[in-house]
Amino acid sequence: MKKILVIGAGRSSSSLIKYLLENAEKENWVIKVGDMDEELAKEKVSGYSNGEAFKFNALNAEDRSKEIEECDFVVSMLPARFHIEVVEDCIRFQKNVITPSYVSPEMKELHQKAVDAGIIVMNEIGVDPGIDHLSAKKVLDEITEMGGEMTCFESFTGGLVAPESDNNPWNYKFTWNPRNVVLAGQGGAAKFIQENKYKYIPYSRLFRRTEIIDVEGNGKFEGYANRDSLKYRSIYGLENIPTIYRGTLRKVGFSRAWNVFVQLGATDDTYVMEGSQEMTNRDFINALLAYNPHDSVELKLRHYLKIDQDDVIWDKLVWLGIFDRTPLNMEKDSTPAQMLQKILEAKWTLEEDDKDMIVMWHKFGFKIDGKDREIHSSMTYIGTDQTYTAMSDTVGLPVGICTKMILNGTIKLKGVQIPIVKEIYQPILKELEEYGIKFTETEVEPVLY
């Protein structure tokens, strides 16, 4: 029997572990799930004879080496910054390994060592990155086979609340790490290319330069730019494409309201606030506004950001409770971003019966025989419950399917890889359809400017 070591039993691992366990008997696998929280790991393997759970500190080099040496395959579901140590051990012990995370520069440097060890280090096989690669490369390769020349590629993904659970004025709830949502877009200007012109959006303007996208059958969304769209030219073989743009989806109206917090400085994570442990929601907002003993916090905010009384943004802000005298109960020396996150978690956390939703949309503009053509490809997927969420399914199922393909010898690549070749994306997309994760591709009349 082949022993698969899954490192990490958090929310994003639920669907992966279930997939592996459901296929374990047929494939002759043992699934060993290790996590700092042993009870959580036990909960994930409960009811399956081929599953084992144990307490595991993956940051302990001795314990990590021992477990990796004794297994046949490794799936690292740790936060991205911890993958390198795992992969280095896998190279040393010649064990194939998968992570759903982006390929970092440090990971890229391990390519030749992985080749020499005769192993594959598969990355970017979750949802975004992951399913975006699979679905985009399928259509891009089909366009190439038709003799098409790409002129435009746009791609957007959003982790959102499902329509039946959408009951707040922001049309949003946390479906992923709240900290990542608060810090989204920071760390440099978003960059892309449009009609052969390089474009840059600084963080201060990111949420005001959005695109409206009509996703077939699901209505209108807005998209704001991801940090670096340009790197996808080389990844997808689109070095000479005039337009390439990747972004994140939200419901219309979210970005303009979120921009209030950006302009206020409430998303800043670079300094700590004195007295944060004693602040209420209202104190926190007031601390970011100019001193004026005669005006209320509400009035100062309105004046500072020029928010009219009848602006729908105001309803969103009031609903969040940012003006309430509710104690934040923060640790001493918390950052503004940490304090904002605490306020948001009180309002944006999914309720027990809520469901989340993944929406993905691609636009392919191309020419064939001098004629402009355009294809839209979209996928909408709603989760089952709080354990098997849309996010967990769309991250975990591609990882699980890819694990099976590597163990069965279907994937023979070596070194540091991402899933952009036909022999990988085709069977994974086909099996994902069995779980309801399916793309609709439609050719539309191109809009020429």
N, C-alpha and C positions, 0 to 999 in steps of 0.2 A: 504494500500500500504506500502511496505517496503522501507525505505529510506536508500540508500547506500551513505556513505560519502567517497569521493575520495579526499585525501589530496595530492595536488601537480598536476599541469597541464603541467609539462615540456615535453620534447621530448619523454621520455620513457613512458609517460602516454597516448599518442595519441591513440594508438590502443586499449588499455584497455578501455578508455572512450567510444570510438566508439562501441566496443563490448557490453558494458553494456547498452548504449543507444539503440542500435539496438534490444536488447532483453528485454528492459524495459517494453514495452506495454504488451507483451506476458506473462512476469513473474510478472507483477504488481509491478514494481519498480519505485522509483523516484531516479534519480542520481544527487547528489549534489556535485559539484566540487569546492573546495576551493583552492585558490592560492594567494600569495602576489601580483601577477600580475593579476588583475581582468579581464583585457581585454583578456589576454591569456586564462583564464578559460572560458570566454564568447565565445571565438572563438571555443573552443573544444566542447561546447554543442549547438552551433548554428544550428537551423533547427530542433531541437528535442523538442517536447512538454513535455517530461518527464525529461528534463535536467534543472538544475538550476546552475548558476555560482555566486560566491561571493568572495569578497576580504577576505583573511583569513591568519592570521599569526599564524601558528601552534606552534610557540615557545612561544606564549602568553598563559600561563597556564589557565587563566580564560576563554578566548575565546575557547581554545581547549576543555576544560572540558564541556562547554556548548554545543558545536556542537556534541561531542561524545555522551553525554547523550541523545540528541534528535534524534539520528539516530538509525538504526537497525543493521548496519554492517559498518565496517571501512576498507578501503584500504589505507595503507600508502605508498605513492610513494616518500617520503622524502629521502634525503641522509641517509645512514644507521645509522649514529651516532645519529639521532633524533628519531629513532623508539621507544626507550625504554620509553620515556615519554608518547608517544601515547599508547603503550601497557599497561602501568600502569593505564592510564585512562580507557582503555577498560576493564581491570580486575575489576576496581572499579565499573564501570557501567554495567558489565556483557554483553559486546558486542564482538561478534566474529570479528577477525581482520586478515588481510593478509599483509605481506610485501614480496617483491621479494628478499630481502637481506639475506646474510649469518647469521646463528644463532651465535650471539656473546656470550661470557661467561656470560655477564650481562643478555642477553635474556634467556639463559639456566636456570639461577637462578629463573626465573619467572614461570617455568613450574608448580610447585605445586600450586602456587597461581592461575594460570589460570585454573587448574583442579578443584580447590575448588570453583572457580567462575562459573564453568560449561561452559567455553568457549574454543574455539580453537584459537591458535595463529599460523597460518600457515606461514612459512618462506621458502626461497629458492625455489620459484615457478616462477622464471623468465626464462632466457635462460641458463645461467651458473653463479650461480646455478639455476637449475630448469629443463629445458628440458633434460639436461645431466642426472639428477637423473631418470627422467621418462623413458628415452630410455635405459639407462644402466641397471636399475633394471628389466625391462621387460626381457631382454636377460639373465641376471644373474639368475632370477627366473626360466626361461625356461631350462637353463642348469642344475640347481639343480633338477628340475622335471624329467630330462632325466637321472639323476644319475651321472652327471658329477662332477668332482673335479677341481675347478679353479686353474690354475697355473700362469696366467698372465692377468692383466687388465691394459689397457692403454686408456686414454681418452684425446682428444684435441678439443678445440673450438677456433674459430677465428672470430672476427668482421672485415670484410675486404671490400674493394671496389669491386663492381660487375665488371666482365670482360669487359662489354661494356663501363664502366666509368673509366677503368684503363688506364690512359694516362700519367703516370709519371714514372721515372726510379726506384722509390722505390716500385712500385706496391702496394701503400698504401695511404689511406686517413683516416682522423678521422671520425669514425662512432659512437663514444662514447665520454665520458669526456676526453678531451685532457690531462688534468693534470694526470689522471690515467695512460695514455699511457706513459708519460714522466717518471713517478715514478715507472713503472712496475718492479717488481722483487726486490725492495728494502725492507729493514726491516728484513733481516736475510737470511741465506742460504736456497736454495731450497733443500728439502729432500725427498727421495723416497727409495724404496727397489728394488733390482734387483738380481734375483737368490739367494735370502736369504742374500744378502749383503746390508747393509745400505749404501746409497750414498748421498753425499752432494755437492752442487754446490754453491760456494760463488758468490755474485753479480758480482764481478769483472770478473768471467768466465762464467756467465749465458748465454750470447749471443754467446759464442763460443762452447758450448757443446749442440748442437741441434740434433734433429732427422729429417731425411727426411721421409715424409709420402706421399704415393701415394693414394689419395682419388679417389676412383673409379669414372671415368667419369669426373673428374675435374682436373686431373694432379697432379703435385708434390707440396707439401708445406713443410715448415720446422716448427718444434715445439720446443719451449724452455720450460723448466720445471716451473711449478707453485710452489709457496712457500712451501706448505705442502701437499704432496700426501698421507702421512701415515695416516692421520685422516680418510680417506675413507675406511680403513680396517674395522673399527668398524661400520661406517655408513652403509656399504654394506654387513656386515657380512662376511668379507674376512680376518679375523684375521690371518689366517695361510698361506695366499697366498704368494708365493715366489717373485712375481714381481708385483708392482703397481706403476703407473707413470701417472701423469696428467700434461697437459701443454697447452700452447697457440700457435695457428697457425698463421704463416705469410707466404707470398710467399718467395720462395727460394732466398736468397741473402740479405734479409732485416736485419737479425740478425747480420751478419758480419759488415754491414755498421753502424748499430745502435751502435755496440760495440765501434766505434770511439768516440761517445759522452760519453759513459760510461768511457772509459779510459782517456778521456780529462777532466772529472769531470763536464761536462756540465749538467748532470742530478742531480747534488747535490742540495738538498733543505734545507740543514742544516745551511747555513750561507748566509749573504747578501754581495753584491759586492759594494764597495765604488764607487761613481760616475756612478752608473748604469743608472741614468736618462739622462746622456749625451752620452751614448755609441751608436755606430752603430753596425750592425751585426759583422763587421770586428773587431771592438774594443773588443767586447765580446770574440770572439775566441782568439784574441791575448792576452787578459788578462789571459788566462788559459795556455799560452805557455811560455817557458823560454825567458828571455830577450836576444835579439841579434839585435843590431841596423843595422846590415849589411844584414840580411836575411829577406825575405818577410814572411808574415804570412803563405802563401801557403807552402813555402819551410820548414819553421819550423815545420809545422804540418806533412808534408811528412816525414821529418827526425825523428820526435818524435815517430810516429806510424808506421814507415817503410812501407809507402804506395808507391808502384811503380807507375811510370808515366802511365803505361798502365792498371792499376788496375781499374776495373769497379766501385769500391767504389768511386773513385775520381769524376766520372761523377755525382754520386748521391749527393755528397757534394756540388759540384759547382752548380748543379741545384737548391738546396735549398737556395742558395744565402748567405751562411754563410760568404763569403769573400766580400760581397757587402758593400758599405759605406752607406747603408740605415739606417737612424736613427731608433732605436728601440722604442723610445718614452715610456720608462718604468717609473714606479714610482721610487721614491728614495728608496734605500736599497732593491732592488729586489734580489732574489736568482738566481743562475745559472739556475736551473730548470725552473723558471718562464721566464727567458730570452730566453732559448731554445724553450720553448713552444710558445712564441710570434713569433719566426722565423718560426716554423713549421706551426702555424696556417695560416700564409700568403700563404703557399704552399699546405698544406694537407687538407684544408677545402673543403668539398663536394660542387661542383658547382650546380647551380639551377636544372639542368636536370640529375645530377648524381644519381646513385642508389648504395645502399650498399648491402652487402652479409654476411650471417652467414654460416660458415662451421663447422660441428661437425663430429668427427670420433672416434669410439671406436674399440678397439681390445680385443677380449676375447680368451684367450688360456685355454684349459681345457683337462682333460683326462676322457675317458669313457672306462672301461674294459681294462685299460692299454694302450690305443691308444691315441696319441696326436691329438687333433682337434683344429680348429681355426675359429672364426667367426669375420667378419668385419661388422660394422654397421655405416652408414654415412648418413648425411643430409646436403643438400645445399639449401639455401632459399634466394631469391633476393627480396628486398623491392620494393614498388610501386613508391614512390616519396619521397620528403624531409620531409613530415609529417608522412606518414605511411611507415617508413623505415623497413628494415629487423630486425634491433635491436628493434624497437618499437613493431613490431608484435610478435617477439619471446619472448619478456619480457611481453608484455601486454596481449596477448591472453591466456597464461596459467593462469595468475592471474584472468582474467575475467571468464574463464571456472570454475576455482576452487571456485570463489565467488559464482557462480550459484549452484554448487554442495553442498556447505555448506548451503546456504539459502534453498535449496530444501530438505535438510536432507539426501542427498546421502552420505556425509562425516559426520560421527558421532564421530570422534576422539575428545578428549579434551586435553588441555595443549599445550605446545610448540612443534610443529610438523614440519616435512619436508615431501615432497611427494614421499615416497619410498615404499608404500604398494600397492598391486595390485588393490584394490578398488578405489584408487586415480589415479594411473598412467594409467591404462587401458582405462577408459572413456576419460581422457584428451588427450591422444595420438590419440584416435579414432577421437575426434572432431578436433584436430589440423590438421589431414589429410584433412579435408574438406576445410581448408585454404591453403593447399599446403605444409604444414610442415610435411614431411613424411620421414621416415627412410628406407633405403635399406639395408637389411641384407644378407650377402653372406658368405657361408662357403668356406674357402680356404685351400689349402694344407699348413700346418704349416712349417715354416722355423726353423729347429733345429740347435742350435749352439753347 
